[in-house]
Amino acid sequence: MNTLDADESTPLVPRHGIPPPVTDERGPLKKTLAIYLILACTLLERVAFYSIMVTLVLNLDSDELFHWQPRNSSIASFIFSGTSYISTLIFAVIGDAKLGRAITILVGFVLYVIGYILAVLITKTNINICARNTFNESDTPNTITIIQEPCASWILVTLIIIAIGAGAVQSNMAVFGADQVQQSDKPSRYFDKYIVVVNIGGIIATLGINFIQKDANHYFIGYLVALIILLIAAVLFSIGWRCYINVKPYDTVVSNCIPVVINAFQSWLQYKQNKRSISKYSTDASVTNSISDPLSLTEGEDSMGLNEQSEAFLDYAKIPNNGKFHDRIVNDVKSLGRALIVFSLLIPYWLIYHQARSVII
């Protein structure tokens, strides 16, 4: 039922978590333009992201600019990177199930630009939108918290806004680009190009923007260049709007994880209560009757349609087991759980990577 027969244009029962196919009526020029506009936007956005990510610690503890303590500079870097990763997860679900990927990317660009405008204003020394002289030389590094650092409130708010915008763009841009080539049966070529432009963006930011910011007086210029690059990326993305395939939002496996777990727990409690009731109210007569009719003792358990020893916990959420969800939805959530186990192995790697990059500097 989930596959297409020779005489069918769409499946009779579409698989949950997979969007219905979109008819691609674009010409070759629009298809090519859509892909390369997205790749160009990705390149420029990564330049803007790494322009602030790579030298964040060095810029904050620079004596010529903010003179933060190295420990607090590292904490700010962790806040920035952590917020970007968390927002990536959140906006991935929002883009798939609520707003759509294109709208989510535009929202991300708006937040991104607002954050970068604040960053440019903060680093412009003659504007003085925040106090830079709150550092007291008599204070020891251990007594200064991150909130007490010069311009801390403005800097932290700016970093969080930029991180949220970056997460919204980054989490949807790659998949949105894959939507444009889904009819070509060659999405792997797109992802190869996508990885290349991401790395090129990081190289340009590391070598180019950081070279501009070699002097403290040029921090403002470096962030201004990054802001202009980000604005160009947003404009390019908007220009190609009519060339894109926009997949409508749909329910995803991730959005159903919590409801499935909650319903499984509720059904499991109901099953346990029914089982205890059978044990409590069984009498010697019922035991005697069970000898002549062995199925009577398990009638209550069979009413749940569940074999406790053979079923997993999430199976309690299935409709045959008095749950609310179809079997394929629950099975998709179970498959996601197995994938999360594999992805969780990457957590120690990224912990060590960011710790080394932020603290050793």
C-alpha positions as CSV (number, residue, x, y, z in Angstrom):
1,M,0.0,0.0,0.0
2,N,3.0,2.3,0.6
3,T,4.5,1.6,-2.8
4,L,3.4,2.8,-6.2
5,D,1.8,0.3,-8.6
6,A,2.1,0.7,-12.4
7,D,-1.3,2.5,-12.6
8,E,-0.9,4.7,-9.5
9,S,0.5,8.2,-9.3
10,T,0.5,8.4,-5.5
11,P,0.4,5.7,-2.8
12,L,-3.1,4.9,-1.5
13,V,-1.8,5.1,2.1
14,P,1.2,7.4,2.4
15,R,3.8,6.3,4.9
16,H,3.8,8.5,8.0
17,G,6.7,10.8,8.3
18,I,7.3,10.9,4.6
19,P,5.9,13.9,2.7
20,P,3.7,13.2,-0.4
21,P,5.5,13.5,-3.7
22,V,5.6,17.0,-5.3
23,T,5.2,17.3,-9.0
24,D,8.2,19.1,-10.4
25,E,7.1,21.2,-13.3
26,R,10.2,23.4,-13.4
27,G,12.3,23.8,-16.5
28,P,16.0,22.8,-16.5
29,L,17.1,26.4,-15.9
30,K,15.0,26.8,-12.8
31,K,16.2,23.5,-11.4
32,T,19.8,24.4,-11.8
33,L,19.3,27.9,-10.5
34,A,17.6,26.7,-7.4
35,I,20.4,24.3,-6.5
36,Y,23.2,26.8,-7.1
37,L,21.4,29.6,-5.3
38,I,21.1,27.4,-2.2
39,L,24.7,26.3,-2.4
40,A,25.8,30.0,-2.7
41,C,23.6,30.9,0.3
42,T,25.2,28.1,2.2
43,L,28.7,29.3,1.4
44,L,28.0,32.8,2.4
45,E,26.1,31.8,5.6
46,R,29.0,29.6,6.7
47,V,31.4,32.5,6.2
48,A,29.3,34.6,8.5
49,F,29.0,31.9,11.1
50,Y,32.7,31.0,11.3
51,S,33.6,34.6,11.2
52,I,32.3,34.9,14.8
53,M,32.8,31.3,15.9
54,V,36.5,30.9,15.2
55,T,37.8,33.9,17.0
56,L,35.1,34.5,19.6
57,V,37.3,33.6,22.6
58,L,40.3,35.7,21.3
59,N,38.0,38.7,20.6
60,L,36.4,38.7,24.0
61,D,39.6,38.5,26.1
62,S,41.5,40.9,23.9
63,D,43.0,43.7,26.0
64,E,42.2,46.3,23.3
65,L,38.5,45.4,23.1
66,F,36.6,43.8,26.1
67,H,39.4,42.4,28.3
68,W,37.3,39.4,29.5
69,Q,38.8,36.7,31.6
70,P,39.8,33.6,29.5
71,R,37.5,31.4,31.6
72,N,34.5,33.6,30.9
73,S,35.4,33.9,27.2
74,S,35.3,30.1,27.0
75,I,31.9,30.0,28.7
76,A,30.6,32.5,26.2
77,S,31.9,30.3,23.4
78,F,30.1,27.3,24.9
79,I,26.9,29.2,25.3
80,F,27.1,30.3,21.6
81,S,27.8,26.8,20.2
82,G,25.4,25.1,22.6
83,T,22.6,27.4,21.7
84,S,23.2,26.9,17.9
85,Y,23.1,23.1,18.3
86,I,19.9,23.2,20.4
87,S,18.2,25.6,18.0
88,T,19.2,23.3,15.2
89,L,17.2,20.5,16.7
90,I,14.2,22.7,17.5
91,F,14.0,24.4,14.1
92,A,14.5,21.2,12.2
93,V,11.2,20.0,13.7
94,I,9.6,23.4,13.2
95,G,10.7,23.4,9.5
96,D,9.4,19.9,8.9
97,A,6.1,19.9,10.8
98,K,5.0,23.6,11.2
99,L,6.3,26.4,9.1
100,G,8.0,24.7,6.2
101,R,11.7,24.7,5.5
102,A,11.7,27.9,3.3
103,I,9.8,30.0,5.8
104,T,12.0,28.7,8.6
105,I,15.2,29.6,6.7
106,L,13.9,33.2,6.2
107,V,13.0,33.5,9.9
108,G,16.5,32.3,10.6
109,F,18.1,34.9,8.3
110,V,16.1,37.7,10.0
111,L,17.4,36.7,13.4
112,Y,20.8,36.2,12.0
113,V,21.0,39.7,10.6
114,I,19.6,41.3,13.7
115,G,22.2,39.6,15.8
116,Y,25.0,40.6,13.4
117,I,23.9,44.2,13.5
118,L,24.2,44.2,17.3
119,A,27.6,42.6,16.9
120,V,28.7,45.4,14.6
121,L,27.4,48.1,16.9
122,I,29.1,46.5,20.0
123,T,32.5,46.4,18.3
124,K,32.3,50.0,17.1
125,T,34.3,51.6,19.8
126,N,33.0,55.2,19.2
127,I,29.3,54.2,19.6
128,N,29.6,53.0,23.2
129,I,26.2,51.2,23.4
130,C,27.5,49.4,26.4
131,A,30.1,50.0,29.1
132,R,33.6,48.6,28.5
133,N,35.3,49.9,31.6
134,T,33.6,47.9,34.3
135,F,36.7,45.7,34.8
136,N,38.3,46.2,38.1
137,E,42.0,45.4,38.2
138,S,41.7,44.5,41.9
139,D,39.3,41.7,41.1
140,T,40.8,38.3,40.8
141,P,39.8,36.1,37.8
142,N,38.0,33.7,40.2
143,T,35.8,36.5,41.6
144,I,34.5,37.8,38.2
145,T,31.5,36.0,36.8
146,I,30.5,36.2,33.2
147,I,27.7,38.6,34.0
148,Q,30.2,41.0,35.6
149,E,32.3,41.2,32.5
150,P,32.3,44.4,30.4
151,C,29.3,44.6,28.0
152,A,28.3,41.1,29.1
153,S,24.5,41.5,28.7
154,W,24.7,42.9,25.2
155,I,27.3,40.3,24.1
156,L,25.4,37.3,25.5
157,V,22.1,38.5,24.0
158,T,23.8,39.1,20.6
159,L,25.5,35.6,20.7
160,I,22.2,33.9,21.5
161,I,20.3,35.7,18.7
162,I,23.0,34.8,16.2
163,A,23.2,31.2,17.4
164,I,19.4,30.8,17.1
165,G,19.4,32.3,13.6
166,A,22.3,30.1,12.5
167,G,20.5,27.0,13.9
168,A,17.3,27.8,12.0
169,V,19.2,28.3,8.7
170,Q,21.7,25.4,9.1
171,S,19.1,22.8,10.1
172,N,16.9,23.4,7.1
173,M,19.2,24.5,4.3
174,A,20.7,21.1,3.5
175,V,17.4,19.3,3.4
176,F,15.7,22.1,1.5
177,G,18.4,21.8,-1.1
178,A,17.8,18.1,-1.3
179,D,14.1,18.8,-1.9
180,Q,15.1,20.5,-5.1
181,V,16.9,17.4,-6.6
182,Q,14.5,14.8,-5.3
183,Q,13.1,14.2,-8.8
184,S,16.6,13.7,-10.3
185,D,17.5,10.6,-8.3
186,K,20.9,12.0,-7.8
187,P,20.8,13.7,-4.3
188,S,24.2,12.4,-3.4
189,R,25.8,14.8,-5.9
190,Y,24.1,17.7,-4.2
191,F,25.3,16.7,-0.8
192,D,28.8,16.3,-2.1
193,K,28.7,19.9,-3.3
194,Y,27.0,21.0,-0.1
195,I,29.9,19.6,2.0
196,V,32.4,21.3,-0.2
197,V,30.8,24.7,0.0
198,V,30.5,24.4,3.8
199,N,34.2,23.7,4.1
200,I,35.1,26.5,1.7
201,G,33.0,28.9,3.8
202,G,34.9,27.9,6.9
203,I,38.2,28.4,5.1
204,I,37.3,31.8,3.8
205,A,36.1,32.9,7.3
206,T,39.2,31.6,9.0
207,L,41.7,33.1,6.6
208,G,39.9,36.1,5.2
209,I,37.8,37.6,8.0
210,N,40.4,36.8,10.7
211,F,43.0,38.5,8.6
212,I,40.9,41.6,8.6
213,Q,40.5,41.4,12.4
214,K,44.3,41.1,13.0
215,D,44.1,44.5,14.7
216,A,41.6,45.3,17.5
217,N,40.5,48.5,15.6
218,H,39.5,46.3,12.7
219,Y,37.1,44.0,14.6
220,F,34.3,46.3,13.6
221,I,35.3,46.0,9.9
222,G,35.5,42.3,10.1
223,Y,32.0,41.9,11.5
224,L,30.7,44.5,9.1
225,V,32.0,42.5,6.1
226,A,30.4,39.4,7.6
227,L,27.1,41.2,8.0
228,I,27.2,42.3,4.3
229,I,28.0,38.7,3.3
230,L,25.0,37.5,5.3
231,L,22.7,40.1,3.8
232,I,23.8,38.9,0.3
233,A,23.0,35.3,1.3
234,A,19.5,36.3,2.4
235,V,18.9,38.3,-0.8
236,L,20.0,35.4,-3.0
237,F,17.8,33.0,-1.1
238,S,14.8,35.3,-1.6
239,I,15.6,35.9,-5.3
240,G,15.2,32.2,-6.0
241,W,11.8,31.8,-4.3
242,R,9.9,31.0,-7.5
243,C,12.5,28.5,-8.5
244,Y,12.1,26.3,-5.4
245,I,10.1,23.3,-4.7
246,N,8.3,23.9,-1.3
247,V,7.3,20.7,0.4
248,K,4.3,21.3,2.7
249,P,4.8,20.8,6.5
250,Y,4.0,17.2,7.6
251,D,4.0,15.2,10.8
252,T,7.5,13.8,11.4
253,V,8.7,10.9,13.5
254,V,10.5,13.3,15.9
255,S,7.3,15.3,16.6
256,N,5.5,12.1,17.5
257,C,8.2,10.7,19.8
258,I,6.8,12.3,23.0
259,P,3.1,11.5,22.3
260,V,4.0,7.9,21.5
261,V,6.0,7.5,24.7
262,I,3.3,9.1,26.8
263,N,0.5,6.9,25.3
264,A,2.7,3.8,25.7
265,F,3.1,4.6,29.3
266,Q,-0.6,5.2,29.8
267,S,-1.5,1.9,28.1
268,W,1.1,0.1,30.1
269,L,-0.4,1.4,33.4
270,Q,-3.8,0.3,32.2
271,Y,-2.5,-3.1,31.4
272,K,-0.8,-3.5,34.8
273,Q,-4.0,-2.3,36.6
274,N,-6.1,-4.9,34.7
275,K,-3.6,-7.6,35.5
276,R,-3.7,-6.8,39.2
277,S,-7.5,-6.7,39.2
278,I,-7.6,-10.2,37.7
279,S,-5.2,-11.5,40.3
280,K,-7.1,-9.7,43.2
281,Y,-10.6,-10.8,42.3
282,S,-9.8,-14.4,41.2
283,T,-11.4,-16.9,43.5
284,D,-11.0,-20.6,44.1
285,A,-14.1,-21.1,41.9
286,S,-12.5,-19.2,39.1
287,V,-9.3,-21.2,39.5
288,T,-11.5,-24.4,39.4
289,N,-13.3,-23.1,36.3
290,S,-9.9,-22.3,34.7
291,I,-9.1,-26.0,34.8
292,S,-11.9,-26.8,32.5
293,D,-11.5,-23.5,30.6
294,P,-7.8,-22.5,30.6
295,L,-8.5,-19.4,28.5
296,S,-10.7,-17.8,31.2
297,L,-7.8,-16.9,33.4
298,T,-6.1,-14.9,30.6
299,E,-9.2,-13.3,29.2
300,G,-8.3,-9.9,30.8
301,E,-4.8,-10.0,29.3
302,D,-6.1,-11.0,25.9
303,S,-8.4,-8.0,26.0
304,M,-5.3,-5.9,25.8
305,G,-4.1,-7.9,22.7
306,L,-0.6,-7.9,24.2
307,N,2.0,-10.5,24.9
308,E,4.0,-8.9,27.6
309,Q,7.1,-11.0,27.1
310,S,7.3,-10.5,23.3
311,E,6.3,-6.9,23.0
312,A,8.5,-3.8,23.5
313,F,7.4,-0.9,25.7
314,L,6.5,1.3,22.8
315,D,4.2,-1.4,21.4
316,Y,1.8,-0.5,24.1
317,A,1.0,2.7,22.1
318,K,-0.3,0.6,19.1
319,I,-4.0,0.5,18.4
320,P,-4.3,-3.3,18.8
321,N,-2.9,-2.9,22.3
322,N,-5.4,-0.2,23.3
323,G,-3.1,2.6,22.2
324,K,-3.8,5.5,19.9
325,F,-1.2,5.1,17.1
326,H,-0.9,2.9,14.0
327,D,1.7,0.2,14.0
328,R,3.9,2.0,11.4
329,I,4.0,5.2,13.4
330,V,5.2,3.3,16.5
331,N,7.7,1.3,14.4
332,D,9.1,4.5,13.0
333,V,9.7,5.9,16.5
334,K,11.4,2.6,17.5
335,S,13.7,2.9,14.5
336,L,14.5,6.5,15.5
337,G,15.5,5.3,19.0
338,R,18.0,2.9,17.5
339,A,19.4,5.7,15.4
340,L,19.7,7.9,18.4
341,I,21.9,5.3,20.1
342,V,24.3,5.5,17.2
343,F,24.3,9.3,17.1
344,S,24.9,9.5,20.9
345,L,28.3,7.9,20.3
346,L,29.3,11.2,18.7
347,I,28.7,13.2,21.9
348,P,32.0,12.4,23.5
349,Y,33.8,13.4,20.3
350,W,32.2,16.8,20.1
351,L,32.7,17.4,23.8
352,I,36.4,16.9,23.5
353,Y,36.6,18.8,20.2
354,H,34.9,22.0,21.6
355,Q,36.7,21.7,24.9
356,A,40.1,21.6,23.1
357,R,39.3,24.4,20.7
358,S,37.8,26.8,23.3
359,V,39.9,26.2,26.4
360,I,43.4,25.5,25.0
361,I,43.3,28.8,23.2
